[in-house]
């Protein structure tokens, strides 16, 4: 799933390009990712699964998407390029 790969890449070191690499399955990072998604979308952490996709829930519109991206950048100390968002 491309979206999952992109989002999991957000918590990698900025020095590491995501490219074709497989995303990490680090449980700590995945939990941090789940917490950010839950907080920004107003969902419970249990509702954040791999099946969650942009616009799959009412709360995830274009405005909340940009807020989510900003929160992910802050949480994982990365900058996503416009093309990646």
Number of C-alpha atoms within 10 A of each C-alpha: 8 7 14 14 16 16 18 19 22 23 21 17 12 14 7 9 10 16 10 7 10 10 17 13 9 10 9 9 16 15 13 15 22 18 17 20 24 17 14 17 19 12 15 12 15 9 13 18 11 9 10 14 13 14 11 10 11 8 15 20 14 11 9 14 18 13 15 19 19 14 17 22 15 12 14 17 14 17 14 17 7 6 5 10 11
